[in-house]
Amino acid sequence: MKAKQRVFITDCEGPISKNDNAFELASRFIPHGDRLFALISRYDDVLADIVKKPRYKAGDTLRLILPFLKAYGATDKEMKAYSSENMLLVPGADETLRFVRGIMPAFIVSTSYEHYISALCDAISFPKENAYCTKVNIDKYALGKGEVERLKTLREEIAHLQMIEIPKAAKSLSALPAESQVTVRRLDGIFWDEIPQMKSGRMLKEVNPVGGYEKANTVKEIIAKLGVGLPEAMYVGDSITDVEPFRLVRNGGGLTVSFNGNRYAIREAEIAVLSHHTVAVSILAEIFNKFGKEHVIHTAENGIPPSPGGLCSSALLDKLAMLSKEKAPLVEKITPHNMERLTQESSAFRKTVRGEAIGKLG
């Protein structure tokens, strides 16, 4: 009997790299850009997960910050150079991708700008045709001096807005603290009334970040191109931009893995991996490729075996054993009973891997 063709699809930032490239670009080019990005990222979470704004998707932060990047002089050349010079891979990530590509087709589906994904593919020799990301040519947008000054004034105003706080059980805008509601409404005015009237408003219309349902659509495109079904897909993600592909793959019978995920990822995935190294993902991918989803679920329930036993290669288990006990990965099936604990543990752990500022982003 011919073995089934399976496919491995992963997000980039989180499972492969420690960066949040858009956050870092904002911090590099925009005064107090770290806070600006963090606030707009919270706003993104509200629109995507609470308000559910029509035609808005998780990850659209990457189009909302573009007018400000442009106003402060960012160019395509500088964005790619900065991305290349400041890349931080999760230990083992390049080895995991090489290993997985040797046993089944592997794809990266990322919300990141193409400047970063192009640099990453160059760094790890990953085929660019297998990497999907947010296309943008910031150089083609020309802004007048008056508009640049207005955007800088808006940046200053946003910097003084109250940070948005999102209660864990919030289901509507009214569930947010009053100060957060004020911030959301002002950002609504800036991004959906004021900037669309400017030349830079073209960026909000023309740039389409690969997040949320666009990530899910890309997964559909990949499996259609390969001629396989969703049960043969393994998807690895870590954030709110992965919610829709997680749901698509999980509901279609495929395997979903949160790697150092935040609360959105733990809420939607079936398996949680907490690790400073990606070798556990390699092991799960090999078991999935050989035997399918149920064997991976069984492994998550019972622990990765100390010896191959036909499940996975001894080389991977040897590498796993080399990790100190303090850095041994946690691999666990997510259930209603442990979801709250895993949410807290994974959210805290991701900050130790990616840093406090990036770890807190949605």
BELWO-V537414 format. One record per residue. RES is the residue in one small letter. PSI is psi in whole degrees, -180 to 180 (NA if undefined). D_LAST is the distance of its C-alpha to the last C-alpha in whole Angstrom. Layout:
# BELWO-V537414
res:RES psi:PSI d_last:D_LAST
res:RES psi:PSI d_last:D_LAST
This chain:
# BELWO-V537414
res:m psi:130 d_last:44
res:k psi:134 d_last:41
res:a psi:147 d_last:38
res:k psi:143 d_last:35
res:q psi:125 d_last:33
res:r psi:167 d_last:29
res:v psi:142 d_last:26
res:f psi:125 d_last:23
res:i psi:130 d_last:20
res:t psi:147 d_last:17
res:d psi:168 d_last:14
res:c psi:-67 d_last:15
res:e psi:113 d_last:12
res:g psi:-72 d_last:12
res:p psi:-29 d_last:15
res:i psi:-45 d_last:17
res:s psi:159 d_last:16
res:k psi:-11 d_last:14
res:n psi:154 d_last:14
res:d psi:94 d_last:11
res:n psi:-41 d_last:14
res:a psi:-41 d_last:13
res:f psi:-44 d_last:12
res:e psi:-38 d_last:15
res:l psi:-43 d_last:17
res:a psi:-42 d_last:16
res:s psi:-34 d_last:17
res:r psi:-44 d_last:20
res:f psi:-26 d_last:21
res:i psi:131 d_last:20
res:p psi:130 d_last:22
res:h psi:34 d_last:19
res:g psi:-24 d_last:17
res:d psi:-45 d_last:14
res:r psi:-39 d_last:14
res:l psi:-48 d_last:14
res:f psi:-43 d_last:11
res:a psi:-41 d_last:9
res:l psi:-46 d_last:11
res:i psi:-32 d_last:10
res:s psi:-42 d_last:7
res:r psi:-42 d_last:7
res:y psi:-42 d_last:10
res:d psi:-44 d_last:8
res:d psi:-42 d_last:7
res:v psi:-48 d_last:10
res:l psi:-39 d_last:12
res:a psi:-40 d_last:11
res:d psi:-22 d_last:10
res:i psi:-59 d_last:13
res:v psi:-33 d_last:15
res:k psi:55 d_last:15
res:k psi:130 d_last:17
res:p psi:138 d_last:19
res:r psi:18 d_last:19
res:y psi:145 d_last:15
res:k psi:155 d_last:13
res:a psi:134 d_last:9
res:g psi:-7 d_last:9
res:d psi:-5 d_last:12
res:t psi:-35 d_last:10
res:l psi:-21 d_last:13
res:r psi:-29 d_last:16
res:l psi:-31 d_last:15
res:i psi:-12 d_last:15
res:l psi:-44 d_last:18
res:p psi:-35 d_last:21
res:f psi:-39 d_last:20
res:l psi:-44 d_last:20
res:k psi:-44 d_last:24
res:a psi:-30 d_last:25
res:y psi:17 d_last:25
res:g psi:10 d_last:27
res:a psi:140 d_last:24
res:t psi:163 d_last:26
res:d psi:-42 d_last:25
res:k psi:-45 d_last:28
res:e psi:-37 d_last:26
res:m psi:-41 d_last:22
res:k psi:-41 d_last:24
res:a psi:-45 d_last:26
res:y psi:-41 d_last:23
res:s psi:-43 d_last:21
res:s psi:-42 d_last:23
res:e psi:-22 d_last:24
res:n psi:20 d_last:21
res:m psi:134 d_last:20
res:l psi:109 d_last:19
res:l psi:147 d_last:20
res:v psi:132 d_last:19
res:p psi:129 d_last:22
res:g psi:-8 d_last:24
res:a psi:-44 d_last:22
res:d psi:-37 d_last:25
res:e psi:-42 d_last:27
res:t psi:-45 d_last:25
res:l psi:-38 d_last:25
res:r psi:-43 d_last:28
res:f psi:-48 d_last:29
res:v psi:-41 d_last:27
res:r psi:-23 d_last:29
res:g psi:-15 d_last:32
res:i psi:-20 d_last:32
res:m psi:163 d_last:30
res:p psi:139 d_last:28
res:a psi:140 d_last:25
res:f psi:148 d_last:22
res:i psi:129 d_last:19
res:v psi:107 d_last:17
res:s psi:145 d_last:14
res:t psi:-16 d_last:13
res:s psi:154 d_last:14
res:y psi:151 d_last:17
res:e psi:-24 d_last:20
res:h psi:-44 d_last:21
res:y psi:-46 d_last:19
res:i psi:-37 d_last:20
res:s psi:-44 d_last:23
res:a psi:-40 d_last:24
res:l psi:-44 d_last:22
res:c psi:-40 d_last:24
res:d psi:-41 d_last:27
res:a psi:-35 d_last:26
res:i psi:9 d_last:26
res:s psi:44 d_last:29
res:f psi:137 d_last:26
res:p psi:123 d_last:28
res:k psi:-27 d_last:26
res:e psi:-14 d_last:27
res:n psi:12 d_last:25
res:a psi:123 d_last:22
res:y psi:138 d_last:20
res:c psi:-176 d_last:18
res:t psi:117 d_last:18
res:k psi:132 d_last:21
res:v psi:138 d_last:22
res:n psi:91 d_last:25
res:i psi:-23 d_last:24
res:d psi:-24 d_last:28
res:k psi:-11 d_last:29
res:y psi:120 d_last:28
res:a psi:128 d_last:31
res:l psi:137 d_last:30
res:g psi:165 d_last:33
res:k psi:-40 d_last:34
res:g psi:-40 d_last:33
res:e psi:-39 d_last:30
res:v psi:-45 d_last:29
res:e psi:-38 d_last:30
res:r psi:-41 d_last:28
res:l psi:-37 d_last:25
res:k psi:-35 d_last:25
res:t psi:-41 d_last:26
res:l psi:-37 d_last:23
res:r psi:-42 d_last:21
res:e psi:-41 d_last:23
res:e psi:-46 d_last:23
res:i psi:-37 d_last:19
res:a psi:-24 d_last:19
res:h psi:1 d_last:21
res:l psi:152 d_last:19
res:q psi:136 d_last:18
res:m psi:138 d_last:14
res:i psi:130 d_last:12
res:e psi:132 d_last:12
res:i psi:105 d_last:11
res:p psi:146 d_last:13
res:k psi:-38 d_last:13
res:a psi:12 d_last:15
res:a psi:130 d_last:15
res:k psi:-8 d_last:16
res:s psi:164 d_last:17
res:l psi:-34 d_last:17
res:s psi:-16 d_last:20
res:a psi:-10 d_last:18
res:l psi:154 d_last:16
res:p psi:151 d_last:18
res:a psi:-42 d_last:21
res:e psi:-36 d_last:20
res:s psi:-37 d_last:16
res:q psi:-39 d_last:18
res:v psi:-44 d_last:20
res:t psi:-46 d_last:17
res:v psi:-45 d_last:16
res:r psi:-37 d_last:20
res:r psi:-40 d_last:20
res:l psi:-36 d_last:18
res:d psi:-47 d_last:19
res:g psi:-41 d_last:22
res:i psi:-48 d_last:21
res:f psi:-24 d_last:19
res:w psi:-8 d_last:21
res:d psi:-54 d_last:25
res:e psi:-59 d_last:25
res:i psi:-37 d_last:24
res:p psi:-20 d_last:25
res:q psi:-9 d_last:28
res:m psi:168 d_last:28
res:k psi:-35 d_last:29
res:s psi:-13 d_last:25
res:g psi:-21 d_last:24
res:r psi:-32 d_last:25
res:m psi:-39 d_last:22
res:l psi:-28 d_last:20
res:k psi:-37 d_last:23
res:e psi:-28 d_last:23
res:v psi:128 d_last:20
res:n psi:89 d_last:18
res:p psi:142 d_last:15
res:v psi:81 d_last:15
res:g psi:167 d_last:12
res:g psi:-127 d_last:12
res:y psi:-23 d_last:16
res:e psi:-33 d_last:17
res:k psi:-44 d_last:16
res:a psi:-42 d_last:18
res:n psi:-36 d_last:21
res:t psi:-40 d_last:21
res:v psi:-44 d_last:21
res:k psi:-42 d_last:24
res:e psi:-42 d_last:25
res:i psi:-49 d_last:25
res:i psi:-30 d_last:27
res:a psi:-41 d_last:29
res:k psi:-37 d_last:30
res:l psi:-16 d_last:31
res:g psi:32 d_last:33
res:v psi:172 d_last:31
res:g psi:169 d_last:29
res:l psi:-32 d_last:26
res:p psi:-18 d_last:27
res:e psi:8 d_last:28
res:a psi:135 d_last:24
res:m psi:125 d_last:22
res:y psi:130 d_last:18
res:v psi:127 d_last:16
res:g psi:-178 d_last:12
res:d psi:2 d_last:9
res:s psi:-174 d_last:6
res:i psi:-29 d_last:6
res:t psi:-13 d_last:8
res:d psi:-1 d_last:10
res:v psi:-49 d_last:11
res:e psi:-46 d_last:14
res:p psi:-34 d_last:16
res:f psi:-49 d_last:15
res:r psi:-43 d_last:17
res:l psi:-52 d_last:20
res:v psi:-44 d_last:21
res:r psi:-48 d_last:21
res:n psi:-23 d_last:23
res:g psi:0 d_last:25
res:g psi:6 d_last:26
res:g psi:-174 d_last:24
res:l psi:132 d_last:22
res:t psi:130 d_last:18
res:v psi:125 d_last:17
res:s psi:123 d_last:14
res:f psi:109 d_last:14
res:n psi:46 d_last:12
res:g psi:159 d_last:10
res:n psi:-170 d_last:7
res:r psi:-31 d_last:8
res:y psi:-41 d_last:8
res:a psi:-45 d_last:10
res:i psi:-35 d_last:12
res:r psi:-30 d_last:13
res:e psi:-23 d_last:14
res:a psi:170 d_last:15
res:e psi:-27 d_last:19
res:i psi:136 d_last:19
res:a psi:131 d_last:17
res:v psi:126 d_last:18
res:l psi:113 d_last:17
res:s psi:148 d_last:19
res:h psi:-7 d_last:20
res:h psi:153 d_last:21
res:t psi:5 d_last:21
res:v psi:-33 d_last:25
res:a psi:-35 d_last:24
res:v psi:-40 d_last:22
res:s psi:-44 d_last:25
res:i psi:-47 d_last:27
res:l psi:-39 d_last:25
res:a psi:-40 d_last:26
res:e psi:-42 d_last:29
res:i psi:-42 d_last:30
res:f psi:-44 d_last:28
res:n psi:-38 d_last:30
res:k psi:-42 d_last:33
res:f psi:-13 d_last:33
res:g psi:-179 d_last:30
res:k psi:-45 d_last:27
res:e psi:-35 d_last:30
res:h psi:-34 d_last:31
res:v psi:-42 d_last:27
res:i psi:-43 d_last:26
res:h psi:-41 d_last:30
res:t psi:-42 d_last:29
res:a psi:-33 d_last:25
res:e psi:-32 d_last:27
res:n psi:-6 d_last:30
res:g psi:148 d_last:29
res:i psi:127 d_last:29
res:p psi:148 d_last:33
res:p psi:-20 d_last:35
res:s psi:155 d_last:37
res:p psi:-52 d_last:37
res:g psi:25 d_last:39
res:g psi:-10 d_last:38
res:l psi:-47 d_last:35
res:c psi:171 d_last:33
res:s psi:148 d_last:35
res:s psi:-30 d_last:36
res:a psi:-40 d_last:35
res:l psi:-41 d_last:31
res:l psi:-35 d_last:32
res:d psi:-41 d_last:34
res:k psi:-40 d_last:31
res:l psi:-42 d_last:29
res:a psi:-24 d_last:32
res:m psi:-22 d_last:32
res:l psi:136 d_last:29
res:s psi:159 d_last:30
res:k psi:-33 d_last:29
res:e psi:-25 d_last:27
res:k psi:13 d_last:25
res:a psi:133 d_last:25
res:p psi:151 d_last:23
res:l psi:127 d_last:22
res:v psi:119 d_last:22
res:e psi:139 d_last:22
res:k psi:135 d_last:22
res:i psi:128 d_last:19
res:t psi:167 d_last:22
res:p psi:-27 d_last:21
res:h psi:-30 d_last:23
res:n psi:2 d_last:21
res:m psi:-43 d_last:17
res:e psi:-43 d_last:17
res:r psi:-47 d_last:18
res:l psi:-34 d_last:16
res:t psi:-47 d_last:13
res:q psi:-45 d_last:14
res:e psi:-44 d_last:16
res:s psi:-40 d_last:13
res:s psi:-39 d_last:10
res:a psi:-41 d_last:13
res:f psi:-40 d_last:14
res:r psi:-29 d_last:12
res:k psi:-29 d_last:12
res:t psi:-25 d_last:16
res:v psi:-42 d_last:15
res:r psi:-3 d_last:13
res:g psi:155 d_last:14
res:e psi:-48 d_last:12
res:a psi:-49 d_last:11
res:i psi:-38 d_last:9
res:g psi:-27 d_last:8
res:k psi:-14 d_last:7
res:l psi:151 d_last:4
res:g psi:NA d_last:0
